Amino acid sequence: MARPGETGEHLVTPEVLVVGSVSRDVAVTVDRFPVPGETVVGHSVSYGLGGKGANQAVASALTGVPTSFLGCVGTDEAGRGLLSTLRERGVITEHTTTVSGDSGSAHITVDADGENSISIVPAANRSVTTDVVASARDRDFDGASVVVAQGEIPVGTLEELGRAVAASGVRFVLNLAPAIEVSAECLAAADVLMVNQSEAEAIMRRHGLSSVEGRASFAEGAAGSGAPVAARVSVAAGASEPAGASVAEAVSESAGDSEPVGAAQSAGASVAERLTEIVRCAVVTLGDSGSVVAVRADETPGPAIIRRIDAARVEPVVDTTGAGDAYAGVFSAALARRLRGSDADGSDGGDIDGGGFRSGDPLLAEIVASCAAIASREAAKVVGAAGASSSYSSFSVEEQ
């Protein structure tokens, strides 16, 4: 592998290090998605920077928080363009490497309602290997306080990254998108597991968390079927349920509530709390219904502290592509800035258990909820414009 030459980037210490994918986006707009075997006529096609890792790095960098990207591009023309675009958008690419062959690509179809369907071709992203992680570990992750990864890199790389970050004491945000099959130990190494609705349910099925009687599913919650739901305490972005409240303790007469946002958040709270049986903290994003944060009250799985975050309203919705990545990138930048600004999380980085994964204290729910509220607010800026990271302009990590 050949490393691209950089000038002066090493003088900047990143606060966020993103380990992940970078791809060339090919986006087509259509009136509706084709059914199998059907051809539809598109209205337009566009090309740009993509890949969940690159998108999240750009979103983080656009907050003004120094952000480095660790990934691989190909020797093709697309690879040169991707590197150039990352730098232009403020991302440190000192340790982005060039490998022989094609760069990754993502093929996106966007319908008239702004919903999208995406197929990816990993190509050079398969070269984000355990050797890349070892190199970053040997550099102490370049001094970053938060390391971010997604599911678009090999499983073995994520497993090794979990071990390496845990041993370093650096905070680890794992956006398991797509929900590839990583071990429960790797999930447990994350300080924050961030997933959407379908990814959360895939993880629950895989790790035996979806079979407990009486737990709401997203489909049931959205339908207002009367499945158990958490009390609806507030609809203000960033507002929260009382400290220490759990889903189990917060069931109220709002069960069966037909209001879409409240029902989706209630079902999301149930699922997020269930995920804390294997992770310290779960952030479940719910699209236009906002997001839910669940944090273990202590190191032993049990009742979780729940925070519910509303999404900002956007009209019209043009294209949801990249909104989830904007959320993850801004969240990570906000978390890094808060960790650099104080030791308010009360953690000393944690100890290492016998399996090589950290077993330290979870982040405080108030810190995670604050970052989630900021991420929700900033990600809403994306859906009103077409494109993924091409629709990112500027983001903020300040509370408003």
C-alpha positions in Angstrom: 0.0 0.0 0.0 1.2 3.5 -0.8 0.3 6.4 1.4 -0.6 9.7 -0.3 1.7 12.5 0.4 0.2 15.2 2.7 1.5 18.6 3.7 1.1 19.9 7.2 -1.7 17.6 8.3 0.4 15.9 10.9 0.6 19.3 12.8 -3.1 19.0 13.7 -4.1 16.6 16.4 -7.5 15.0 15.6 -10.2 14.8 18.2 -12.2 12.3 16.2 -10.6 9.4 14.2 -13.0 7.7 11.8 -12.1 4.2 10.6 -14.3 3.2 7.8 -15.3 3.2 4.2 -15.0 5.7 1.4 -16.8 5.3 -1.9 -17.9 7.1 -5.0 -21.7 7.7 -4.9 -23.7 7.3 -8.0 -27.2 8.6 -7.2 -30.3 8.3 -9.5 -33.6 10.0 -8.8 -36.9 8.2 -9.8 -40.6 8.6 -9.2 -40.8 5.2 -7.5 -38.6 2.2 -6.8 -38.7 -0.5 -9.5 -40.1 -3.9 -8.5 -38.0 -7.0 -9.4 -37.7 -7.4 -13.1 -38.9 -3.8 -13.9 -37.1 -0.9 -15.5 -38.0 2.6 -14.5 -36.8 5.9 -16.1 -34.7 8.1 -13.8 -34.8 11.9 -13.8 -31.2 12.6 -13.0 -27.9 11.1 -12.0 -25.1 12.6 -9.8 -21.7 11.6 -8.6 -20.0 12.4 -5.3 -18.1 11.4 -2.2 -19.8 8.6 -0.3 -19.2 5.7 2.0 -20.4 5.8 5.6 -16.9 6.4 7.0 -16.2 9.3 4.7 -19.6 10.8 5.2 -19.2 10.7 9.0 -15.7 12.1 8.8 -16.9 15.0 6.7 -19.8 15.7 9.0 -17.5 15.7 12.0 -15.0 17.9 10.4 -17.7 20.4 9.3 -18.4 21.1 13.0 -14.9 22.5 13.4 -13.7 19.5 15.4 -10.4 18.2 13.9 -11.2 14.9 12.3 -9.0 12.3 10.7 -10.1 9.5 8.3 -8.4 6.1 8.2 -9.5 4.1 5.2 -8.5 3.0 1.7 -9.1 4.3 -1.9 -8.1 2.7 -5.2 -5.6 3.7 -7.8 -8.3 4.7 -10.2 -9.4 8.2 -11.0 -12.3 7.9 -8.6 -9.8 7.3 -5.7 -7.9 10.5 -6.5 -11.1 12.5 -6.6 -12.3 11.0 -3.3 -9.0 12.0 -1.5 -9.2 15.5 -3.0 -12.8 15.9 -1.9 -12.1 14.7 1.7 -9.3 17.3 2.0 -11.3 20.0 0.6 -14.0 19.4 3.2 -11.5 19.7 6.0 -10.8 16.0 6.8 -7.3 15.0 7.7 -6.2 12.3 5.3 -2.6 11.7 6.4 -3.3 8.0 7.1 -5.8 7.4 4.3 -4.0 4.8 2.0 -4.1 4.0 -1.7 -4.3 0.4 -2.7 -4.1 -1.2 -6.1 -7.5 -1.6 -7.9 -10.8 0.1 -7.9 -12.2 2.4 -5.2 -15.5 1.5 -3.5 -18.7 2.6 -5.0 -22.3 3.1 -3.8 -25.3 3.0 -6.1 -28.2 4.9 -4.8 -31.8 5.2 -6.0 -33.9 8.0 -4.5 -37.7 8.1 -4.9 -40.1 11.0 -5.0 -40.6 10.9 -1.3 -36.9 11.2 -0.6 -36.5 7.6 0.5 -33.5 5.7 -0.8 -32.3 2.2 -1.7 -28.5 1.6 -1.7 -26.2 -1.1 -3.0 -22.5 -0.9 -2.2 -19.4 -2.5 -3.9 -16.7 -2.5 -1.2 -13.6 -2.8 -3.5 -10.7 -0.9 -1.8 -12.7 -0.8 1.4 -11.9 -4.5 1.9 -8.3 -3.4 2.4 -9.1 -1.7 5.7 -7.6 -4.7 7.5 -6.3 -5.5 11.0 -2.9 -4.2 9.9 -4.5 -0.8 9.4 -5.9 -1.1 13.0 -2.5 -2.2 14.4 -0.8 0.8 12.8 -3.4 3.2 14.3 -3.0 1.5 17.7 0.8 1.9 17.5 0.2 5.7 16.9 -2.1 5.8 19.9 -4.9 6.6 17.5 -3.2 9.9 16.7 -4.3 11.4 20.0 -8.0 11.3 19.2 -10.4 11.0 22.1 -13.2 9.3 20.1 -12.8 6.5 17.5 -15.7 5.9 15.1 -16.4 2.8 12.9 -19.2 1.4 10.8 -20.2 -1.9 9.3 -18.8 -1.3 5.8 -15.4 -2.6 6.7 -14.4 -6.3 7.3 -15.7 -8.0 10.4 -12.2 -9.0 11.5 -11.2 -5.4 11.4 -14.0 -4.3 13.6 -13.2 -7.1 16.1 -9.6 -6.0 16.3 -10.5 -2.4 16.5 -12.8 -3.1 19.5 -9.9 -4.8 21.3 -7.4 -2.1 20.4 -9.6 0.9 21.3 -10.6 -0.8 24.6 -7.0 -1.3 25.6 -6.2 2.4 24.8 -9.0 3.9 26.9 -10.2 6.0 23.9 -14.0 6.2 23.5 -15.4 4.0 20.8 -18.6 4.8 18.8 -19.7 1.8 16.8 -22.3 2.6 14.1 -23.1 -0.9 13.1 -24.5 -0.1 9.7 -25.0 -2.4 8.0 -25.5 -4.8 10.9 -22.8 -7.2 10.1 -22.1 -10.2 12.3 -19.7 -9.0 15.0 -19.3 -10.8 18.3 -21.1 -9.8 21.5 -17.6 -9.0 22.9 -17.0 -6.5 20.2 -20.4 -4.9 20.8 -19.6 -4.7 24.5 -16.3 -2.9 23.7 -18.3 0.1 22.3 -18.9 3.0 24.6 -21.9 3.8 22.3 -23.6 1.5 19.9 -25.5 3.5 17.3 -28.0 1.7 15.0 -31.3 2.4 13.2 -34.5 0.4 13.6 -33.7 -2.5 11.3 -30.1 -2.8 12.5 -31.2 -2.9 16.1 -33.7 -5.7 15.4 -31.0 -7.6 13.5 -28.6 -7.4 16.4 -31.4 -8.5 18.8 -32.2 -11.5 16.8 -28.6 -12.5 16.3 -27.8 -12.3 20.1 -31.1 -13.7 21.4 -32.6 -10.5 22.7 -35.8 -10.5 20.7 -37.7 -13.4 22.2 -38.7 -12.1 25.6 -42.4 -11.9 25.9 -44.0 -8.5 26.2 -41.3 -6.6 24.4 -42.5 -4.1 21.8 -41.2 -4.3 18.2 -40.9 -1.3 16.1 -43.8 -2.4 13.9 -46.1 -2.9 16.9 -45.1 0.4 18.4 -45.6 2.3 15.2 -49.0 0.8 14.9 -50.0 1.7 18.4 -50.9 -2.0 19.1 -50.9 -1.7 22.9 -47.4 -3.2 23.4 -45.6 -1.9 26.5 -44.2 1.6 26.0 -42.3 4.1 28.0 -44.0 7.0 29.6 -44.1 10.1 27.3 -42.4 12.7 29.4 -41.4 15.4 27.0 -41.5 16.3 23.3 -38.7 18.9 23.5 -35.5 18.0 21.7 -33.0 16.9 24.2 -35.5 16.6 27.0 -35.4 13.4 29.0 -37.2 11.1 31.3 -36.4 11.3 35.0 -32.9 10.1 36.0 -32.9 6.4 36.7 -36.3 5.8 35.0 -36.4 2.6 33.0 -38.8 1.3 30.3 -40.0 -1.3 32.8 -40.7 1.4 35.4 -42.1 3.9 33.0 -45.1 2.1 31.5 -48.1 4.5 31.4 -51.6 4.9 30.2 -50.1 6.1 26.9 -49.8 2.4 25.8 -51.5 2.1 22.5 -50.9 5.8 21.8 -51.7 6.3 18.1 -49.5 9.4 17.8 -46.7 8.2 15.4 -43.7 10.0 17.0 -44.7 9.0 20.6 -45.4 5.4 19.5 -42.2 5.0 17.6 -40.1 6.5 20.4 -41.8 4.2 22.9 -41.0 1.1 20.9 -37.5 2.5 20.3 -37.0 3.0 24.0 -37.9 -0.7 24.7 -35.5 -1.9 22.0 -32.7 0.5 23.1 -33.0 -0.7 26.7 -32.9 -4.3 25.6 -29.7 -3.6 23.7 -28.0 -2.5 27.0 -28.0 -6.1 28.0 -24.9 -6.4 25.7 -23.7 -2.8 25.4 -23.1 0.0 27.8 -25.1 2.6 25.8 -27.4 2.2 22.8 -28.5 5.1 20.6 -31.4 4.0 18.3 -32.3 6.4 15.5 -35.9 6.5 14.3 -35.9 8.7 11.2 -38.4 11.5 11.5 -39.5 10.2 14.9 -36.1 11.2 16.4 -33.9 8.9 18.4 -33.7 7.2 21.8 -30.7 6.8 24.2 -30.5 4.0 26.7 -27.6 3.9 29.2 -26.9 1.2 31.8 -27.4 2.5 35.3 -24.4 0.5 36.4 -22.0 -2.1 34.9 -24.4 -5.0 35.5 -27.2 -5.3 32.9 -30.5 -4.1 34.4 -32.9 -1.2 34.2 -31.5 1.5 31.9 -31.7 5.2 32.0 -33.7 6.4 29.0 -33.6 9.6 27.1 -35.8 10.4 24.1 -34.9 13.0 21.5 -37.3 14.5 18.9 -36.3 15.1 15.3 -36.5 18.6 13.9 -39.3 19.0 11.4 -38.2 19.5 7.8 -40.5 20.4 4.9 -40.2 19.2 2.2 -38.1 16.1 2.6 -35.9 16.0 -0.5 -33.5 13.2 0.1 -32.7 11.2 3.3 -29.4 9.9 1.9 -26.6 10.7 4.3 -28.8 11.9 7.2 -27.8 9.0 9.4 -24.2 9.5 8.7 -24.5 13.2 9.5 -26.1 12.2 12.8 -23.2 9.8 13.6 -20.5 12.3 12.6 -21.9 15.2 14.5 -22.6 13.0 17.6 -19.0 11.8 17.6 -17.7 15.4 17.3 -19.9 16.6 20.1 -18.8 13.8 22.3 -15.1 14.4 21.5 -15.5 18.1 22.3 -17.2 17.3 25.6 -14.6 14.8 26.6 -11.8 17.2 25.7 -13.4 20.0 27.6 -13.9 18.1 30.9 -13.7 14.8 32.6 -17.5 15.0 33.4 -18.0 11.4 32.3 -16.3 10.4 35.5 -14.4 7.6 33.8 -10.7 6.8 34.0 -10.8 4.8 30.8 -11.7 1.5 32.4 -10.0 -1.8 33.0 -9.4 -4.7 30.7 -11.2 -7.9 31.2 -9.8 -11.4 30.4 -11.1 -11.3 26.8 -9.2 -8.1 25.9 -12.2 -5.8 25.9 -12.7 -2.9 28.3 -15.1 -3.2 31.2 -15.0 0.5 32.5 -17.8 2.8 33.4 -20.4 3.9 30.8 -20.7 7.5 29.8 -23.3 9.5 31.7 -26.7 9.5 30.1 -26.8 13.3 30.2 -23.7 13.6 28.1 -24.9 11.0 25.5 -28.4 12.6 25.4 -26.9 16.1 24.9 -24.8 14.8 22.0 -27.8 13.0 20.5 -30.0 16.1 20.7 -27.3 18.1 18.8 -26.9 15.4 16.2 -30.6 15.2 15.6 -30.9 18.9 15.2 -27.9 19.1 12.8 -28.9 16.0 10.7 -32.2 17.6 9.9 -30.3 20.1 7.7 -29.4 17.3 5.4 -32.8 15.9 4.3 -33.9 19.2 2.7 -31.2 18.9 0.0 -30.2 16.2 -2.5 -27.2 14.1 -2.1 -25.3 12.5 0.8 -22.2 14.4 2.1 -22.6 16.7 -0.9 -25.6 18.1 0.9 -23.6 18.9 4.1 -22.8 22.5 4.5 -21.8 23.4 8.1 -22.6 21.8 11.4 -22.4 22.9 15.0 -21.7 21.0 18.3 -23.0 23.8 20.5 -26.1 23.5 22.5 -28.9 26.0 21.5 
